[in-house]
């Protein structure tokens, strides 16, 4: 995976970065939002894309 397509996913509840994923930036303009399992909250929570620094 190239570094320019990697996206961090942060839990909406506890604010931990739990997942990394990829995105085609040319075809997908909106921010990604998935319901994934959070290890800290121990439940399925919404994970949102955050800005890479």
PyMOL Python script that loads the backbone (N, CA, C, O; Angstrom):
from pymol import cmd

cmd.read_pdbstr("""\
ATOM      1  N   UNK A   1       0.838  -1.187   0.000  1.00  0.00           N
ATOM      2  CA  UNK A   1       0.000   0.000   0.000  1.00  0.00           C
ATOM      3  C   UNK A   1       0.878   1.243   0.000  1.00  0.00           C
ATOM      4  O   UNK A   1       1.855   1.333   0.743  1.00  0.00           O
ATOM      5  N   UNK A   2       0.521   2.170  -0.822  1.00  0.00           N
ATOM      6  CA  UNK A   2       1.284   3.411  -0.836  1.00  0.00           C
ATOM      7  C   UNK A   2       0.814   4.320   0.295  1.00  0.00           C
ATOM      8  O   UNK A   2      -0.333   4.245   0.734  1.00  0.00           O
ATOM      9  N   UNK A   3       1.704   5.162   0.748  1.00  0.00           N
ATOM     10  CA  UNK A   3       1.429   6.013   1.905  1.00  0.00           C
ATOM     11  C   UNK A   3       0.372   7.074   1.620  1.00  0.00           C
ATOM     12  O   UNK A   3      -0.304   7.519   2.547  1.00  0.00           O
ATOM     13  N   UNK A   4       0.210   7.488   0.377  1.00  0.00           N
ATOM     14  CA  UNK A   4      -0.753   8.544   0.079  1.00  0.00           C
ATOM     15  C   UNK A   4      -2.199   8.046   0.082  1.00  0.00           C
ATOM     16  O   UNK A   4      -3.121   8.861   0.117  1.00  0.00           O
ATOM     17  N   UNK A   5      -2.420   6.725   0.047  1.00  0.00           N
ATOM     18  CA  UNK A   5      -3.777   6.207   0.074  1.00  0.00           C
ATOM     19  C   UNK A   5      -4.179   5.672   1.444  1.00  0.00           C
ATOM     20  O   UNK A   5      -5.339   5.306   1.635  1.00  0.00           O
ATOM     21  N   UNK A   6      -3.253   5.615   2.405  1.00  0.00           N
ATOM     22  CA  UNK A   6      -3.578   5.122   3.735  1.00  0.00           C
ATOM     23  C   UNK A   6      -4.406   6.137   4.519  1.00  0.00           C
ATOM     24  O   UNK A   6      -4.128   7.336   4.495  1.00  0.00           O
ATOM     25  N   UNK A   7      -5.424   5.639   5.211  1.00  0.00           N
ATOM     26  CA  UNK A   7      -6.332   6.482   5.976  1.00  0.00           C
ATOM     27  C   UNK A   7      -6.412   5.926   7.399  1.00  0.00           C
ATOM     28  O   UNK A   7      -6.522   4.714   7.585  1.00  0.00           O
ATOM     29  N   UNK A   8      -6.358   6.810   8.408  1.00  0.00           N
ATOM     30  CA  UNK A   8      -6.527   6.402   9.801  1.00  0.00           C
ATOM     31  C   UNK A   8      -8.005   6.458  10.157  1.00  0.00           C
ATOM     32  O   UNK A   8      -8.721   7.372   9.749  1.00  0.00           O
ATOM     33  N   UNK A   9      -8.458   5.453  10.934  1.00  0.00           N
ATOM     34  CA  UNK A   9      -9.836   5.423  11.403  1.00  0.00           C
ATOM     35  C   UNK A   9      -9.840   5.554  12.921  1.00  0.00           C
ATOM     36  O   UNK A   9      -9.197   4.768  13.617  1.00  0.00           O
ATOM     37  N   UNK A  10     -10.569   6.550  13.438  1.00  0.00           N
ATOM     38  CA  UNK A  10     -10.591   6.845  14.875  1.00  0.00           C
ATOM     39  C   UNK A  10     -11.981   6.578  15.442  1.00  0.00           C
ATOM     40  O   UNK A  10     -12.992   6.935  14.837  1.00  0.00           O
ATOM     41  N   UNK A  11     -12.014   5.940  16.620  1.00  0.00           N
ATOM     42  CA  UNK A  11     -13.277   5.655  17.298  1.00  0.00           C
ATOM     43  C   UNK A  11     -13.932   6.973  17.711  1.00  0.00           C
ATOM     44  O   UNK A  11     -13.276   7.869  18.244  1.00  0.00           O
ATOM     45  N   UNK A  12     -15.225   7.073  17.458  1.00  0.00           N
ATOM     46  CA  UNK A  12     -15.975   8.279  17.802  1.00  0.00           C
ATOM     47  C   UNK A  12     -16.179   8.409  19.312  1.00  0.00           C
ATOM     48  O   UNK A  12     -16.335   9.514  19.833  1.00  0.00           O
ATOM     49  N   UNK A  13     -16.176   7.289  19.996  1.00  0.00           N
ATOM     50  CA  UNK A  13     -16.463   7.281  21.423  1.00  0.00           C
ATOM     51  C   UNK A  13     -15.214   7.540  22.272  1.00  0.00           C
ATOM     52  O   UNK A  13     -15.200   8.474  23.074  1.00  0.00           O
ATOM     53  N   UNK A  14     -14.162   6.723  22.106  1.00  0.00           N
ATOM     54  CA  UNK A  14     -12.978   6.824  22.968  1.00  0.00           C
ATOM     55  C   UNK A  14     -11.816   7.569  22.311  1.00  0.00           C
ATOM     56  O   UNK A  14     -10.811   7.832  22.972  1.00  0.00           O
ATOM     57  N   UNK A  15     -11.928   7.911  21.038  1.00  0.00           N
ATOM     58  CA  UNK A  15     -10.938   8.709  20.284  1.00  0.00           C
ATOM     59  C   UNK A  15      -9.605   7.978  20.037  1.00  0.00           C
ATOM     60  O   UNK A  15      -8.589   8.630  19.796  1.00  0.00           O
ATOM     61  N   UNK A  16      -9.595   6.648  20.094  1.00  0.00           N
ATOM     62  CA  UNK A  16      -8.386   5.885  19.793  1.00  0.00           C
ATOM     63  C   UNK A  16      -8.343   5.535  18.315  1.00  0.00           C
ATOM     64  O   UNK A  16      -9.378   5.282  17.697  1.00  0.00           O
ATOM     65  N   UNK A  17      -7.134   5.522  17.747  1.00  0.00           N
ATOM     66  CA  UNK A  17      -6.944   5.119  16.359  1.00  0.00           C
ATOM     67  C   UNK A  17      -6.766   3.606  16.356  1.00  0.00           C
ATOM     68  O   UNK A  17      -5.742   3.092  16.808  1.00  0.00           O
ATOM     69  N   UNK A  18      -7.773   2.891  15.840  1.00  0.00           N
ATOM     70  CA  UNK A  18      -7.778   1.441  15.892  1.00  0.00           C
ATOM     71  C   UNK A  18      -7.556   0.787  14.538  1.00  0.00           C
ATOM     72  O   UNK A  18      -7.088  -0.350  14.485  1.00  0.00           O
ATOM     73  N   UNK A  19      -7.872   1.461  13.452  1.00  0.00           N
ATOM     74  CA  UNK A  19      -7.831   0.838  12.135  1.00  0.00           C
ATOM     75  C   UNK A  19      -7.135   1.735  11.128  1.00  0.00           C
ATOM     76  O   UNK A  19      -7.128   2.960  11.259  1.00  0.00           O
ATOM     77  N   UNK A  20      -6.543   1.093  10.110  1.00  0.00           N
ATOM     78  CA  UNK A  20      -5.978   1.752   8.936  1.00  0.00           C
ATOM     79  C   UNK A  20      -6.667   1.142   7.729  1.00  0.00           C
ATOM     80  O   UNK A  20      -6.902  -0.066   7.694  1.00  0.00           O
ATOM     81  N   UNK A  21      -6.991   1.960   6.745  1.00  0.00           N
ATOM     82  CA  UNK A  21      -7.633   1.464   5.541  1.00  0.00           C
ATOM     83  C   UNK A  21      -7.152   2.290   4.352  1.00  0.00           C
ATOM     84  O   UNK A  21      -6.376   3.232   4.519  1.00  0.00           O
ATOM     85  N   UNK A  22      -7.604   1.944   3.174  1.00  0.00           N
ATOM     86  CA  UNK A  22      -7.241   2.684   1.965  1.00  0.00           C
ATOM     87  C   UNK A  22      -8.490   3.296   1.353  1.00  0.00           C
ATOM     88  O   UNK A  22      -9.614   2.878   1.630  1.00  0.00           O
ATOM     89  N   UNK A  23      -8.260   4.296   0.515  1.00  0.00           N
ATOM     90  CA  UNK A  23      -9.367   4.987  -0.135  1.00  0.00           C
ATOM     91  C   UNK A  23      -8.888   5.518  -1.472  1.00  0.00           C
ATOM     92  O   UNK A  23      -7.773   6.027  -1.582  1.00  0.00           O
ATOM     93  N   UNK A  24      -9.731   5.400  -2.487  1.00  0.00           N
ATOM     94  CA  UNK A  24      -9.457   6.003  -3.779  1.00  0.00           C
ATOM     95  C   UNK A  24      -9.911   7.459  -3.701  1.00  0.00           C
ATOM     96  O   UNK A  24     -11.108   7.741  -3.739  1.00  0.00           O
ATOM     97  N   UNK A  25      -8.964   8.373  -3.594  1.00  0.00           N
ATOM     98  CA  UNK A  25      -9.283   9.785  -3.368  1.00  0.00           C
ATOM     99  C   UNK A  25      -9.898  10.463  -4.591  1.00  0.00           C
ATOM    100  O   UNK A  25     -10.520  11.518  -4.466  1.00  0.00           O
ATOM    101  N   UNK A  26      -9.726   9.860  -5.779  1.00  0.00           N
ATOM    102  CA  UNK A  26     -10.308  10.457  -6.983  1.00  0.00           C
ATOM    103  C   UNK A  26     -11.802  10.176  -7.092  1.00  0.00           C
ATOM    104  O   UNK A  26     -12.562  11.030  -7.549  1.00  0.00           O
ATOM    105  N   UNK A  27     -12.228   8.988  -6.675  1.00  0.00           N
ATOM    106  CA  UNK A  27     -13.639   8.631  -6.835  1.00  0.00           C
ATOM    107  C   UNK A  27     -14.468   8.859  -5.569  1.00  0.00           C
ATOM    108  O   UNK A  27     -15.687   9.009  -5.657  1.00  0.00           O
ATOM    109  N   UNK A  28     -13.831   8.887  -4.392  1.00  0.00           N
ATOM    110  CA  UNK A  28     -14.557   9.069  -3.129  1.00  0.00           C
ATOM    111  C   UNK A  28     -14.140  10.410  -2.535  1.00  0.00           C
ATOM    112  O   UNK A  28     -12.997  10.581  -2.111  1.00  0.00           O
ATOM    113  N   UNK A  29     -15.082  11.367  -2.506  1.00  0.00           N
ATOM    114  CA  UNK A  29     -14.769  12.711  -2.020  1.00  0.00           C
ATOM    115  C   UNK A  29     -15.107  12.892  -0.543  1.00  0.00           C
ATOM    116  O   UNK A  29     -14.490  13.711   0.139  1.00  0.00           O
ATOM    117  N   UNK A  30     -16.084  12.134  -0.046  1.00  0.00           N
ATOM    118  CA  UNK A  30     -16.522  12.298   1.341  1.00  0.00           C
ATOM    119  C   UNK A  30     -15.590  11.553   2.294  1.00  0.00           C
ATOM    120  O   UNK A  30     -14.782  10.729   1.863  1.00  0.00           O
ATOM    121  N   UNK A  31     -15.706  11.845   3.588  1.00  0.00           N
ATOM    122  CA  UNK A  31     -14.920  11.136   4.604  1.00  0.00           C
ATOM    123  C   UNK A  31     -15.580   9.798   4.892  1.00  0.00           C
ATOM    124  O   UNK A  31     -16.805   9.688   4.936  1.00  0.00           O
ATOM    125  N   UNK A  32     -14.750   8.788   5.085  1.00  0.00           N
ATOM    126  CA  UNK A  32     -15.270   7.451   5.361  1.00  0.00           C
ATOM    127  C   UNK A  32     -15.758   7.341   6.792  1.00  0.00           C
ATOM    128  O   UNK A  32     -15.236   7.990   7.698  1.00  0.00           O
ATOM    129  N   UNK A  33     -16.772   6.504   6.976  1.00  0.00           N
ATOM    130  CA  UNK A  33     -17.342   6.269   8.294  1.00  0.00           C
ATOM    131  C   UNK A  33     -17.847   4.831   8.332  1.00  0.00           C
ATOM    132  O   UNK A  33     -18.755   4.468   7.585  1.00  0.00           O
ATOM    133  N   UNK A  34     -17.251   4.007   9.209  1.00  0.00           N
ATOM    134  CA  UNK A  34     -17.620   2.594   9.324  1.00  0.00           C
ATOM    135  C   UNK A  34     -17.981   2.270  10.761  1.00  0.00           C
ATOM    136  O   UNK A  34     -17.498   2.903  11.699  1.00  0.00           O
ATOM    137  N   UNK A  35     -18.834   1.277  10.916  1.00  0.00           N
ATOM    138  CA  UNK A  35     -19.134   0.759  12.247  1.00  0.00           C
ATOM    139  C   UNK A  35     -18.253  -0.474  12.445  1.00  0.00           C
ATOM    140  O   UNK A  35     -18.491  -1.519  11.840  1.00  0.00           O
ATOM    141  N   UNK A  36     -17.227  -0.343  13.301  1.00  0.00           N
ATOM    142  CA  UNK A  36     -16.236  -1.396  13.514  1.00  0.00           C
ATOM    143  C   UNK A  36     -16.123  -1.684  15.012  1.00  0.00           C
ATOM    144  O   UNK A  36     -16.608  -0.918  15.845  1.00  0.00           O
ATOM    145  N   UNK A  37     -15.472  -2.806  15.337  1.00  0.00           N
ATOM    146  CA  UNK A  37     -15.282  -3.191  16.728  1.00  0.00           C
ATOM    147  C   UNK A  37     -14.116  -2.408  17.323  1.00  0.00           C
ATOM    148  O   UNK A  37     -13.022  -2.394  16.759  1.00  0.00           O
ATOM    149  N   UNK A  38     -14.351  -1.758  18.459  1.00  0.00           N
ATOM    150  CA  UNK A  38     -13.315  -1.013  19.178  1.00  0.00           C
ATOM    151  C   UNK A  38     -12.823  -1.883  20.332  1.00  0.00           C
ATOM    152  O   UNK A  38     -13.615  -2.338  21.157  1.00  0.00           O
ATOM    153  N   UNK A  39     -11.499  -2.113  20.385  1.00  0.00           N
ATOM    154  CA  UNK A  39     -10.917  -2.953  21.430  1.00  0.00           C
ATOM    155  C   UNK A  39     -10.970  -2.281  22.791  1.00  0.00           C
ATOM    156  O   UNK A  39     -11.069  -2.967  23.809  1.00  0.00           O
ATOM    157  N   UNK A  40     -10.906  -0.964  22.833  1.00  0.00           N
ATOM    158  CA  UNK A  40     -10.923  -0.228  24.098  1.00  0.00           C
ATOM    159  C   UNK A  40     -12.343  -0.183  24.673  1.00  0.00           C
ATOM    160  O   UNK A  40     -12.540  -0.434  25.862  1.00  0.00           O
ATOM    161  N   UNK A  41     -13.324   0.134  23.836  1.00  0.00           N
ATOM    162  CA  UNK A  41     -14.724   0.205  24.277  1.00  0.00           C
ATOM    163  C   UNK A  41     -15.349  -1.185  24.404  1.00  0.00           C
ATOM    164  O   UNK A  41     -16.342  -1.359  25.110  1.00  0.00           O
ATOM    165  N   UNK A  42     -14.769  -2.167  23.726  1.00  0.00           N
ATOM    166  CA  UNK A  42     -15.257  -3.542  23.688  1.00  0.00           C
ATOM    167  C   UNK A  42     -16.695  -3.609  23.156  1.00  0.00           C
ATOM    168  O   UNK A  42     -17.540  -4.328  23.689  1.00  0.00           O
ATOM    169  N   UNK A  43     -16.946  -2.839  22.091  1.00  0.00           N
ATOM    170  CA  UNK A  43     -18.253  -2.816  21.448  1.00  0.00           C
ATOM    171  C   UNK A  43     -18.088  -2.307  20.019  1.00  0.00           C
ATOM    172  O   UNK A  43     -17.044  -1.759  19.665  1.00  0.00           O
ATOM    173  N   UNK A  44     -19.118  -2.491  19.206  1.00  0.00           N
ATOM    174  CA  UNK A  44     -19.111  -1.957  17.849  1.00  0.00           C
ATOM    175  C   UNK A  44     -19.482  -0.482  17.910  1.00  0.00           C
ATOM    176  O   UNK A  44     -20.577  -0.126  18.345  1.00  0.00           O
ATOM    177  N   UNK A  45     -18.570   0.363  17.476  1.00  0.00           N
ATOM    178  CA  UNK A  45     -18.763   1.821  17.501  1.00  0.00           C
ATOM    179  C   UNK A  45     -18.436   2.392  16.123  1.00  0.00           C
ATOM    180  O   UNK A  45     -17.810   1.727  15.297  1.00  0.00           O
ATOM    181  N   UNK A  46     -18.861   3.616  15.886  1.00  0.00           N
ATOM    182  CA  UNK A  46     -18.582   4.307  14.630  1.00  0.00           C
ATOM    183  C   UNK A  46     -17.128   4.754  14.623  1.00  0.00           C
ATOM    184  O   UNK A  46     -16.653   5.365  15.580  1.00  0.00           O
ATOM    185  N   UNK A  47     -16.421   4.445  13.536  1.00  0.00           N
ATOM    186  CA  UNK A  47     -15.051   4.885  13.331  1.00  0.00           C
ATOM    187  C   UNK A  47     -15.044   5.824  12.132  1.00  0.00           C
ATOM    188  O   UNK A  47     -15.569   5.490  11.070  1.00  0.00           O
ATOM    189  N   UNK A  48     -14.448   6.995  12.307  1.00  0.00           N
ATOM    190  CA  UNK A  48     -14.421   8.008  11.251  1.00  0.00           C
ATOM    191  C   UNK A  48     -13.005   8.238  10.771  1.00  0.00           C
ATOM    192  O   UNK A  48     -12.036   8.040  11.504  1.00  0.00           O
ATOM    193  N   UNK A  49     -12.908   8.659   9.528  1.00  0.00           N
ATOM    194  CA  UNK A  49     -11.610   9.000   8.927  1.00  0.00           C
ATOM    195  C   UNK A  49     -11.086  10.281   9.561  1.00  0.00           C
ATOM    196  O   UNK A  49     -11.836  11.233   9.775  1.00  0.00           O
ATOM    197  N   UNK A  50      -9.789  10.293   9.860  1.00  0.00           N
ATOM    198  CA  UNK A  50      -9.176  11.513  10.390  1.00  0.00           C
ATOM    199  C   UNK A  50      -8.084  11.971   9.442  1.00  0.00           C
ATOM    200  O   UNK A  50      -7.621  11.216   8.587  1.00  0.00           O
ATOM    201  N   UNK A  51      -7.685  13.212   9.608  1.00  0.00           N
ATOM    202  CA  UNK A  51      -6.670  13.818   8.750  1.00  0.00           C
ATOM    203  C   UNK A  51      -5.294  13.269   9.087  1.00  0.00           C
ATOM    204  O   UNK A  51      -4.940  13.152  10.260  1.00  0.00           O
ATOM    205  N   UNK A  52      -4.524  12.933   8.071  1.00  0.00           N
ATOM    206  CA  UNK A  52      -3.159  12.441   8.277  1.00  0.00           C
ATOM    207  C   UNK A  52      -2.226  13.634   8.415  1.00  0.00           C
ATOM    208  O   UNK A  52      -2.326  14.594   7.651  1.00  0.00           O
ATOM    209  N   UNK A  53      -1.326  13.579   9.377  1.00  0.00           N
ATOM    210  CA  UNK A  53      -0.411  14.704   9.625  1.00  0.00           C
ATOM    211  C   UNK A  53       0.877  14.563   8.899  1.00  0.00           C
ATOM    212  O   UNK A  53       1.745  15.429   9.008  1.00  0.00           O
TER     213      UNK A  53
END
""", "prot")
cmd.dss("prot")
cmd.show_as("cartoon", "prot")
cmd.util.cbc("prot")
cmd.orient("prot")
